Amino acid sequence: MKKSEIFKTYDDCILNTYTRVPAIFVKGKGMKLVDINGKTYLDFFPGWGVNNVGHCHPKVMSAVRDQIDKLIHIPNNLYHPNQAKLAKEIIRTSFPGKVFFCNSGAEACEAAIKFARAYGKGERFEIITMEKSFHGRTLGALTATGQPKYHEGFSPLLQGFKTIPFNDIAALKDALTGKTIAIMLELIQGEGGVNIAQAEYLKEIRAICDEKDILLIFDEVQTGIGRTGQMYGFQTFGVKPDLMTLAKALGGGLPIGALVAKKEIAETFKPGMHASTFGGSPLVCKAALGVFKAIYSDKMLANTKKIGAYALEKLSELKEKFNCIVDVRGVGLMIGIELNVEGGSIVDECFKQGLIINCTQGNILRIMPALNVTKKQMDKAFYILEKSLSHCVT
């Protein structure tokens, strides 16, 4: 198809639910994307954090090729070895428990919400979530999301949710009732503006949950699978959850989500209480096993810590040059640059210069490069970013 035909087909045949960049991509490898004209882009926001190991990593591609002509899908009332291997690897690297597989972060969060309700046995059902959180687009996950702009047009939302300020322990204590069954939060609010949970705040929540038999749910859809420099974000912050949701980077580009429930409560879900037709198929599980191999073989966790620290250092220097930069914050390679101006024009200029980044909340530039990003690639990205800031900000 020609470019004009592709654009027209999108207009004619695909629901208009995204604001798209007018470029057509046909190939990706590592940190690079190539468009239909052959122009190469440095991708510093690969798939909203899906491609933590880069585009088409050899370990992932090898796993997919090995599996694709053997078995793609079987229903979950049958056994297959890849799902067993992946569940075992997730548990080995996180905490003792059991895994439910689905297809996305929203589905994983829905599973966590249903699990919490089941644990409450109809007597406790309220779930506390945080302002500026983002948990997905399905109705339950949407209700849990603490951003009114995403709620518009979908009322009435589900009952039984309370939204409170992030990092405010007093507000959390005030929100607790005898019907509270779970507290659900992101360790780092990605779409909310790269807002980082305070370690002491998390420890206090953990203590409250232990005292009152409340489930602590960590949404690790973005922070999981190496993004913070540990395999899971909770390991960086030193507080274990009762339930953890995973997705995005877990499949290396293929759709997969997971709910991990600690061993002591795992039997809350009984056969028939929850399901997912495509969840944990042989193909996506094999791809996910390739993701773990890639992270280990390329020593990506150590690189994430090293290059992440370097990036924050370079951005702090950039902050001294530009008054429009209010704050630089991040953990590992999940980094936000807060501006006192709108960030959209800067993102657009970066794109023109061959760098893909993101802007959230209108004024926070977000960069989340693959975990194997090099210092040279980081320097190139910041060179383009500095040029773009100079061009857009007077």
FENNORGI-V948642 format. One record per backbone hydrogen bond with DSSP energy under -1.0 kcal/mol. CO is the residue of the C=O (numbers start at 1). NH is the residue of the N-H. E is the energy in kcal/mol with one decimal. If there is no record, write none. Layout:
co=CO nh=NH e=E
co=CO nh=NH e=E
This chain:
co=2 nh=6 e=-2.4
co=3 nh=7 e=-2.5
co=4 nh=8 e=-2.2
co=5 nh=9 e=-2.4
co=6 nh=10 e=-2.1
co=7 nh=11 e=-2.0
co=8 nh=12 e=-2.5
co=9 nh=13 e=-2.8
co=10 nh=14 e=-1.7
co=15 nh=17 e=-1.9
co=21 nh=23 e=-2.8
co=24 nh=36 e=-2.6
co=27 nh=34 e=-3.0
co=29 nh=32 e=-2.2
co=30 nh=55 e=-2.8
co=31 nh=43 e=-3.4
co=32 nh=29 e=-2.3
co=33 nh=41 e=-3.0
co=34 nh=26 e=-2.5
co=34 nh=27 e=-1.5
co=35 nh=38 e=-2.1
co=39 nh=35 e=-2.4
co=41 nh=33 e=-2.1
co=42 nh=356 e=-2.6
co=44 nh=368 e=-2.9
co=45 nh=48 e=-1.1
co=46 nh=51 e=-1.7
co=50 nh=52 e=-1.4
co=51 nh=54 e=-1.8
co=52 nh=371 e=-3.4
co=55 nh=30 e=-2.8
co=57 nh=61 e=-2.9
co=58 nh=62 e=-2.5
co=59 nh=63 e=-1.5
co=60 nh=64 e=-2.5
co=61 nh=65 e=-2.7
co=62 nh=66 e=-2.1
co=63 nh=67 e=-1.5
co=64 nh=68 e=-2.7
co=67 nh=70 e=-2.4
co=67 nh=71 e=-1.8
co=72 nh=283 e=-1.3
co=75 nh=78 e=-1.6
co=80 nh=84 e=-1.2
co=81 nh=85 e=-2.7
co=82 nh=86 e=-2.6
co=83 nh=87 e=-2.5
co=84 nh=88 e=-2.2
co=85 nh=89 e=-2.0
co=86 nh=90 e=-2.6
co=87 nh=91 e=-2.5
co=88 nh=92 e=-2.5
co=89 nh=93 e=-1.9
co=96 nh=263 e=-2.2
co=98 nh=261 e=-2.8
co=100 nh=259 e=-2.6
co=102 nh=257 e=-1.8
co=104 nh=108 e=-1.9
co=105 nh=109 e=-2.4
co=106 nh=110 e=-2.5
co=107 nh=111 e=-2.4
co=108 nh=112 e=-1.9
co=109 nh=113 e=-2.4
co=110 nh=114 e=-2.6
co=111 nh=115 e=-2.6
co=112 nh=116 e=-2.4
co=113 nh=117 e=-2.3
co=114 nh=118 e=-2.6
co=115 nh=119 e=-2.5
co=116 nh=120 e=-1.8
co=118 nh=121 e=-1.0
co=120 nh=123 e=-2.0
co=120 nh=124 e=-1.4
co=126 nh=181 e=-3.1
co=126 nh=182 e=-1.5
co=127 nh=162 e=-2.2
co=128 nh=184 e=-3.0
co=129 nh=164 e=-2.3
co=130 nh=133 e=-1.6
co=138 nh=142 e=-3.3
co=139 nh=143 e=-2.0
co=140 nh=144 e=-1.9
co=141 nh=145 e=-1.2
co=145 nh=147 e=-1.0
co=146 nh=132 e=-3.0
co=147 nh=150 e=-1.8
co=148 nh=151 e=-1.4
co=148 nh=152 e=-1.0
co=151 nh=154 e=-2.1
co=160 nh=127 e=-2.7
co=162 nh=129 e=-3.3
co=164 nh=131 e=-2.9
co=168 nh=172 e=-1.7
co=169 nh=173 e=-2.4
co=170 nh=174 e=-2.1
co=171 nh=175 e=-1.4
co=177 nh=180 e=-1.4
co=179 nh=125 e=-1.2
co=179 nh=126 e=-2.3
co=181 nh=215 e=-2.7
co=182 nh=128 e=-2.5
co=183 nh=217 e=-3.1
co=185 nh=219 e=-2.5
co=187 nh=197 e=-2.8
co=189 nh=194 e=-1.9
co=189 nh=195 e=-1.3
co=190 nh=193 e=-1.9
co=195 nh=189 e=-2.9
co=198 nh=202 e=-2.1
co=199 nh=203 e=-2.1
co=200 nh=204 e=-2.3
co=201 nh=205 e=-2.2
co=202 nh=206 e=-2.5
co=203 nh=207 e=-2.1
co=204 nh=208 e=-2.2
co=205 nh=209 e=-2.7
co=206 nh=210 e=-2.3
co=207 nh=211 e=-2.2
co=208 nh=212 e=-2.4
co=209 nh=214 e=-1.9
co=215 nh=183 e=-2.5
co=216 nh=242 e=-2.8
co=216 nh=243 e=-2.0
co=217 nh=185 e=-2.3
co=218 nh=220 e=-1.1
co=218 nh=245 e=-2.1
co=220 nh=224 e=-1.8
co=226 nh=229 e=-1.5
co=227 nh=333 e=-2.2
co=231 nh=225 e=-1.6
co=231 nh=226 e=-1.7
co=232 nh=235 e=-1.1
co=233 nh=236 e=-1.0
co=233 nh=237 e=-1.7
co=234 nh=238 e=-1.6
co=234 nh=239 e=-1.3
co=242 nh=262 e=-2.5
co=243 nh=218 e=-2.6
co=244 nh=260 e=-3.1
co=245 nh=220 e=-1.6
co=246 nh=258 e=-2.5
co=247 nh=250 e=-3.0
co=248 nh=251 e=-1.1
co=249 nh=252 e=-1.1
co=251 nh=254 e=-1.3
co=257 nh=102 e=-2.7
co=258 nh=246 e=-2.8
co=259 nh=100 e=-2.7
co=260 nh=244 e=-2.2
co=261 nh=98 e=-2.4
co=262 nh=265 e=-1.5
co=265 nh=268 e=-2.1
co=270 nh=273 e=-2.3
co=278 nh=281 e=-1.0
co=281 nh=285 e=-2.3
co=282 nh=286 e=-1.7
co=283 nh=287 e=-2.1
co=284 nh=288 e=-2.4
co=285 nh=289 e=-2.1
co=286 nh=290 e=-1.6
co=287 nh=291 e=-1.5
co=288 nh=292 e=-1.9
co=289 nh=293 e=-2.0
co=290 nh=294 e=-2.4
co=291 nh=295 e=-2.5
co=292 nh=296 e=-2.2
co=293 nh=297 e=-3.0
co=294 nh=298 e=-2.2
co=295 nh=300 e=-2.2
co=296 nh=299 e=-1.1
co=299 nh=303 e=-1.7
co=300 nh=304 e=-2.5
co=301 nh=305 e=-1.8
co=302 nh=306 e=-2.3
co=303 nh=307 e=-3.1
co=304 nh=308 e=-1.9
co=305 nh=309 e=-2.0
co=306 nh=310 e=-1.8
co=307 nh=311 e=-2.7
co=308 nh=312 e=-2.1
co=309 nh=313 e=-1.8
co=310 nh=314 e=-2.5
co=311 nh=315 e=-2.5
co=312 nh=316 e=-1.8
co=313 nh=317 e=-1.5
co=314 nh=318 e=-1.8
co=315 nh=319 e=-2.2
co=316 nh=320 e=-1.1
co=318 nh=322 e=-1.4
co=322 nh=325 e=-1.5
co=324 nh=340 e=-1.9
co=327 nh=338 e=-2.5
co=329 nh=336 e=-3.3
co=331 nh=334 e=-1.5
co=334 nh=331 e=-1.6
co=335 nh=367 e=-2.3
co=336 nh=329 e=-2.4
co=337 nh=365 e=-2.5
co=338 nh=326 e=-2.8
co=338 nh=327 e=-1.4
co=343 nh=347 e=-2.1
co=344 nh=348 e=-2.2
co=345 nh=349 e=-2.2
co=346 nh=350 e=-2.6
co=347 nh=351 e=-2.1
co=348 nh=352 e=-2.1
co=349 nh=353 e=-1.7
co=350 nh=355 e=-2.8
co=351 nh=354 e=-1.4
co=354 nh=42 e=-3.2
co=356 nh=44 e=-1.9
co=358 nh=366 e=-3.3
co=360 nh=364 e=-1.9
co=362 nh=343 e=-2.7
co=363 nh=339 e=-2.7
co=364 nh=360 e=-2.8
co=365 nh=337 e=-2.7
co=366 nh=358 e=-1.8
co=367 nh=335 e=-2.1
co=370 nh=373 e=-1.7
co=374 nh=378 e=-2.2
co=375 nh=379 e=-2.6
co=376 nh=380 e=-2.1
co=377 nh=381 e=-2.2
co=378 nh=382 e=-2.4
co=379 nh=383 e=-1.9
co=380 nh=384 e=-2.1
co=381 nh=385 e=-2.6
co=382 nh=386 e=-2.4
co=383 nh=387 e=-2.1
co=384 nh=388 e=-2.5
co=385 nh=389 e=-2.5
co=386 nh=390 e=-2.4
co=387 nh=391 e=-1.9
co=388 nh=392 e=-2.2
co=389 nh=393 e=-2.6
